[in-house]
Amino acid sequence: MIRAFVIVGLAWAGIASAQNVQTSQGAVELTEMVSGLDTPWAVDILPDNSFLVTERDGDLLHVRDGVKQRVRGVPKVAANGQGGLLDVTIARDFAQTREIFLTFAKRQFRKAGTSLAVARLSEDGDRLTKVRVIFEAVPGGRTGKQIAACFSALQDAGSQTAAIHKMPNQCRFLASRLKG
């Protein structure tokens, strides 16, 4: 739920101060947490209340107290149309592992396919290490349309799941592989 409010706050990044907005669920107070984002796509909150934001063109930002810092070591993305750096999810055991998951469009010979990577975020939040792609939808597409992905850590036995839009066969395969 808090993730939804942060995303709404990022979408309204032009708001200079706290402002109440009426929604179908009631009033929501929006407060700018960071400015100057370029096509923000997803956000997740770290245990210390700082947060990570993906930008479609391939930047992962670590935001603490309104100050954004570019994270180095992000996989190269195919930023075209709806493709690029997509979702970011903090591992449930982040406090012990420092692992995060990223979904992104990965370049394939004249095409791009949705991929899922796991990496470790440094203690200071400025770089990723041990980056490895754990899933790649092959073959990809040429248009850059309908490339979308989200990733979620489930509560049962640490299993993971992914929803990869427009790739139902690969999504079913991934879900079955990750569930064991």
N, C-alpha and C positions, 0 to 999 in steps of 0.2 A: 504494500500500500504506500509506504513512504517513497519507494522508487517512482511510483506514478506521480506523486506530487513534485519530486525533484525534476522529472522529465517535463511536466507542465511548466515548472519554473524556468527551465532552460528554454523552452519554446517561447516564453514571454520575456526573453532576455533584454528586451528594450525598455523594460520598466525600471525607472530610476530609483524608486523607493517602494516600500511595502504598499500593496494595493489589494483591496478586496474585489473579487470577481465572483459573480453568481454563476453556478453550474447547476446541472440537473440534480446534483446531490447536495446542494446547498452552497453557502458562501465558502470560498477558499481564499486564504491570504497568500499572495504571491510576493516573494522577496527575492530580488536579484542576488544570486550567489556568485556569479562570475559573468564577465562580459567579453565581447570580442570573439565569440566562437564562430567558426566557419562550418556550416552545415553539421551541427551536432546530431548524432544518430542515437546513441545510447549512453546510459549512466548507471553506475553501481556504487554503493557506499561502502567504504572501508571501515574496519572496526574502530579506527580513531576519528571517525566522522568526516574525514577528508573523502574525496570521491574521484572516480575515474570517469572520463568522458571520451567517447570515440567521436571522431569527425570523419565524415564519409571519405574525404580525400586521403586518409591514411594516418592521421595524427591521433595518438592516444595522449590525453592530458591528465595529469594528476593535479587536482585542485584542492588547496588547503587555505582556509581563511580568505577566500576570494582571489588568491594568487594561483595562476595556472602555470604548470611546468610541463614541457613536452617530455614524454617518456621515450627513451631511445630503445632500439632493438625490436621494434614492432615489425611483423612480417610485411613484406612488400605487397601492396594491394593493387587490384585492377579497378581503379576508380573510373567507372564509365556508367552513365545513366543512373540506375538505382544500386549499382554495385560499388563496393569500396570496403572500408572498415566499418563493420556493422555492430554487432552486439558485444558487450563486455559483461562477464559474470564473475563474481568473486567466489572462489571455492568455499564450501561450507567449513572446511578446516584451514582457512586462510591464515589464522593466527599461528598455526604450526608450520604450514607448508609455503605460505606466501604465493600460492598458485592462483592464477586467473585464467579464464577462458575467453578467447576472442573468436568471433565468426567474421569472415571476410570473403570477398571475391578474389580468388587467386588466378593469376594469369596462366592460361594454358594455350598452347600454340594457336594463335589467332582467336582464342575464345577465353572465357573466364568461368570458373566453377566455384560454388560455395564451399568454403573450407572451415574447419574448426581446429584451433590450435590451443595448446595449454602452454603456459610460461610462468616463470617466477618473477615477481616484482621485487626489486631491490629494497632494502630497509628504508632508504631515503626516498623511494618512489620515483627515481629518475631513469631507471632502465629495466628492461626485461632480459632475463637470462634463461637458458635451457628451453628455448622456444622449440616446440615440435608440433607439426601438423598431425592430428590424430584422425582426421576424416577429410576427404576431398571428394566432391561430387564430380564424377567423370563420365561422359564428356560434359563440358560446360556449354554455354550458349554464346552466341556472337553479338547479341543486341544490347546487352547491358540492362535489359528490362526484366522485371520480376526476379531479380536476385535479392533474396532477403533471408535472414536467418535469425533465430533467437535461441538462446541456450539457457537451461535452468537446472539448478542443482535440486534434486528431489530429497525429501526427508527420509526415505526408506533405505536403510543400509548403504547410504552414500552413493546410490546409483545416480546416473546423470541421464538426461534426455535432451533431445534437440528437435526442433521443428524447422525443417528446411522447406520453405515455400517453393512451389513449382517443381520439386524433386521428390515426389511421394515414394517412389521405389527406393531411392537412396536413403530417405528419411527412415523408412521402415527397417532397412538394413542396419543403419546406424543404431537405431533404438534397440534392435535385437542384439547387436554386438556389445553394446554398453551394458545391457542388463545381464549378459552372460548366458 
